[in-house]
Amino acid sequence: MISPDLIEITSFHRKNSLFQVHDATCTESDAILFQCNLQKEHLKLYLGSISWYFPDNVSIDEVHLVPYDPLWPAMATAFIDTFYKEFGADIITKMEHYGSTSIPGMPAKPILDFLVEVSSLREAIKRIVRLTDTKNWEYWWYGDHITLIKRDETTRIRTHHIHITTFENKIWNNVVFRDRLRSNPDLANEYADLKYRLAEEFKIDREAYTRAKGDFVRKAMHIDSGVSGHSEK
């Protein structure tokens, strides 16, 4: 057991930061797993493998849209089947494919997004550590939900985002937004046009790209409904 107090990380933009370390344990692969406090969020890091999560090549996380791929639904279904088996069907109460890859005809970042409802977030956390103990995975813990990011082992490009939470979390409004666009082609076309414009404007800033879509999402969620709220996607 190794328990240092602080770890220094150099980010994408070469900014050095100190993070408080809450826990550190050695895995079977002799890597060291840290749970770090990052503005009330938790980041998984492997000492000696920081480049997996903070790569020198920022371009792998740029906002890059591609035309809709009709294979995405089948790929999502296959992933859901695998995730149920690997994570445990006994704890998953619902799993949905959402985001732009779930909307026919919608341009998207080529990343499959999923929402997973679990019966126990505490039990889910235990299983996540086991599931993500490879360089293909990283996770962010936001207190009331967890985001898993899966990357291609060779290119380090993101391939999957999985949000895990309980049924009462507002992140489930994303499914309502998905269904709103699926049923309203005019609204979907308007959203597609907005995405292309914002992808050019915020090509190297994912967070700004997401925030800039907020007004449209809120408008769409209020069409014939009082529902509001939007998460990462």
GIGI-V189333 format. One record per residue. N is the residue number from 1. RES is the residue in three letters. SS is DSSP state (H for helix, E for strand, - for the rest). PSI is psi in whole degrees, -180 to 180 (* if undefined). OMEGA is omega in degrees with one decimal (* if undefined). Layout:
n = {N,N}
res = {RES,RES}
ss = {SS,SS}
psi = {PSI,PSI}
omega = {OMEGA,OMEGA}
//
This chain:
n = {1,2,3,4,5,6,7,8,9,10,11,12,13,14,15,16,17,18,19,20,21,22,23,24,25,26,27,28,29,30,31,32,33,34,35,36,37,38,39,40,41,42,43,44,45,46,47,48,49,50,51,52,53,54,55,56,57,58,59,60,61,62,63,64,65,66,67,68,69,70,71,72,73,74,75,76,77,78,79,80,81,82,83,84,85,86,87,88,89,90,91,92,93,94,95,96,97,98,99,100,101,102,103,104,105,106,107,108,109,110,111,112,113,114,115,116,117,118,119,120,121,122,123,124,125,126,127,128,129,130,131,132,133,134,135,136,137,138,139,140,141,142,143,144,145,146,147,148,149,150,151,152,153,154,155,156,157,158,159,160,161,162,163,164,165,166,167,168,169,170,171,172,173,174,175,176,177,178,179,180,181,182,183,184,185,186,187,188,189,190,191,192,193,194,195,196,197,198,199,200,201,202,203,204,205,206,207,208,209,210,211,212,213,214,215,216,217,218,219,220,221,222,223,224,225,226,227,228,229,230,231,232,233}
res = {MET,ILE,SER,PRO,ASP,LEU,ILE,GLU,ILE,THR,SER,PHE,HIS,ARG,LYS,ASN,SER,LEU,PHE,GLN,VAL,HIS,ASP,ALA,THR,CYS,THR,GLU,SER,ASP,ALA,ILE,LEU,PHE,GLN,CYS,ASN,LEU,GLN,LYS,GLU,HIS,LEU,LYS,LEU,TYR,LEU,GLY,SER,ILE,SER,TRP,TYR,PHE,PRO,ASP,ASN,VAL,SER,ILE,ASP,GLU,VAL,HIS,LEU,VAL,PRO,TYR,ASP,PRO,LEU,TRP,PRO,ALA,MET,ALA,THR,ALA,PHE,ILE,ASP,THR,PHE,TYR,LYS,GLU,PHE,GLY,ALA,ASP,ILE,ILE,THR,LYS,MET,GLU,HIS,TYR,GLY,SER,THR,SER,ILE,PRO,GLY,MET,PRO,ALA,LYS,PRO,ILE,LEU,ASP,PHE,LEU,VAL,GLU,VAL,SER,SER,LEU,ARG,GLU,ALA,ILE,LYS,ARG,ILE,VAL,ARG,LEU,THR,ASP,THR,LYS,ASN,TRP,GLU,TYR,TRP,TRP,TYR,GLY,ASP,HIS,ILE,THR,LEU,ILE,LYS,ARG,ASP,GLU,THR,THR,ARG,ILE,ARG,THR,HIS,HIS,ILE,HIS,ILE,THR,THR,PHE,GLU,ASN,LYS,ILE,TRP,ASN,ASN,VAL,VAL,PHE,ARG,ASP,ARG,LEU,ARG,SER,ASN,PRO,ASP,LEU,ALA,ASN,GLU,TYR,ALA,ASP,LEU,LYS,TYR,ARG,LEU,ALA,GLU,GLU,PHE,LYS,ILE,ASP,ARG,GLU,ALA,TYR,THR,ARG,ALA,LYS,GLY,ASP,PHE,VAL,ARG,LYS,ALA,MET,HIS,ILE,ASP,SER,GLY,VAL,SER,GLY,HIS,SER,GLU,LYS}
ss = {-,-,-,-,-,E,E,E,E,E,-,-,-,-,-,E,E,E,E,E,E,E,E,E,E,E,-,-,-,-,-,E,E,E,E,E,E,E,-,-,E,E,E,E,E,E,-,-,-,H,H,H,-,-,-,-,-,H,H,H,H,-,-,-,E,E,-,-,-,-,-,H,H,H,H,H,H,H,H,H,H,H,H,H,H,H,H,-,-,-,-,E,E,E,E,E,E,E,-,H,H,H,-,-,-,-,-,E,E,-,-,E,E,E,E,E,E,E,-,-,H,H,H,H,H,H,H,H,H,H,H,-,-,-,-,-,E,E,E,E,E,-,-,-,E,E,E,E,E,E,E,-,-,-,-,-,-,E,E,E,E,E,E,E,E,-,-,-,-,H,H,H,H,H,H,H,H,H,H,H,H,H,H,-,H,H,H,H,H,H,H,H,H,H,H,H,H,H,H,H,H,-,-,-,-,H,H,H,H,H,H,H,-,H,H,H,H,H,H,H,H,-,-,-,-,-,-,-,-,-,-,-,-}
psi = {128,128,74,161,-37,153,137,130,135,119,-178,-39,21,25,121,135,149,130,138,131,124,-32,146,130,149,134,177,-24,11,14,163,125,121,139,108,144,116,86,54,9,162,135,134,126,146,121,133,-7,31,-30,-21,-35,-19,67,151,-30,93,-24,-23,-19,19,157,111,113,144,158,156,136,117,-11,-13,-44,-42,-39,-39,-43,-42,-40,-40,-44,-44,-41,-40,-44,-43,-37,-35,109,-19,-21,-21,123,-19,146,127,139,123,-169,-178,-30,-11,2,112,130,-5,127,150,158,136,62,127,127,141,147,131,121,128,155,-22,114,-34,-44,-35,-40,-42,-42,-31,-42,-41,-44,-37,17,50,166,-5,-16,151,161,152,129,116,14,-61,-3,164,138,123,139,124,135,155,132,-32,-50,-19,10,142,138,-29,142,129,119,124,127,-175,174,-25,-3,139,-12,-22,-13,-20,-32,-38,-43,-43,-49,-32,-43,-35,-34,-4,90,-38,-43,-39,-42,-39,-41,-41,-44,-43,-43,-43,-43,-45,-32,-33,-40,-38,44,-37,18,89,-44,-43,-38,-45,-45,-37,-20,-6,-45,-41,-44,-45,-39,-46,-37,-18,-1,114,27,154,8,141,167,146,145,-154,-47,*}
omega = {178.8,-176.0,175.3,-178.5,-175.9,172.4,-180.0,-177.6,171.4,-173.8,177.8,-173.4,175.2,177.6,-179.4,178.9,175.0,179.1,176.1,179.6,179.4,-175.2,176.8,178.8,178.1,176.5,-179.9,-179.4,178.4,171.2,-179.6,-176.2,-179.3,167.7,-173.5,177.1,-178.0,-178.4,178.5,174.3,-179.1,-175.1,177.6,180.0,170.9,178.5,-177.6,179.5,-176.6,-178.2,176.7,-173.0,175.9,-173.9,176.8,-178.1,-176.9,-173.0,-179.0,178.3,175.5,175.3,-177.8,-179.7,175.8,176.6,179.2,178.7,-178.4,177.3,-176.1,180.0,179.6,177.2,179.2,179.0,178.8,179.7,178.6,178.5,-179.9,-177.5,176.7,-177.1,-174.7,-176.9,178.3,-179.5,-178.6,-177.6,-179.5,177.9,177.7,175.6,-175.6,168.5,-178.6,-178.4,-172.9,179.0,179.7,-176.7,-176.5,177.2,-174.6,172.0,-173.3,162.7,-175.4,-179.9,178.1,-178.7,-179.2,169.8,-178.5,174.5,179.9,-179.7,-179.5,178.4,179.0,178.4,179.0,-179.7,178.9,-177.1,179.9,-179.8,179.0,-175.8,-171.5,-177.1,174.8,-178.2,177.7,-171.4,166.6,177.6,178.0,-177.2,-175.7,-179.8,-178.9,170.9,-176.5,175.6,173.7,175.6,176.4,-179.3,171.8,-173.5,-176.8,-174.7,-175.8,177.4,177.6,177.4,-177.6,168.0,179.1,177.8,-176.9,-178.3,176.9,-169.6,-172.9,-176.0,-177.3,178.2,179.0,174.0,176.9,178.5,176.2,178.6,176.7,-177.2,177.4,-179.6,177.7,-174.1,-176.6,-176.9,179.8,178.8,179.2,178.6,177.9,179.3,178.9,178.6,179.0,-179.7,179.4,180.0,-177.7,178.5,176.0,-176.6,-174.9,-173.9,-176.3,-179.4,-178.3,-175.7,178.1,177.4,179.6,-178.9,-176.8,177.4,-172.3,-178.0,179.2,-179.3,-179.9,177.5,-179.2,-178.1,179.8,177.0,-179.4,-179.1,176.7,-177.1,175.8,176.6,-178.7,179.8,-170.2,-174.3,*}
//
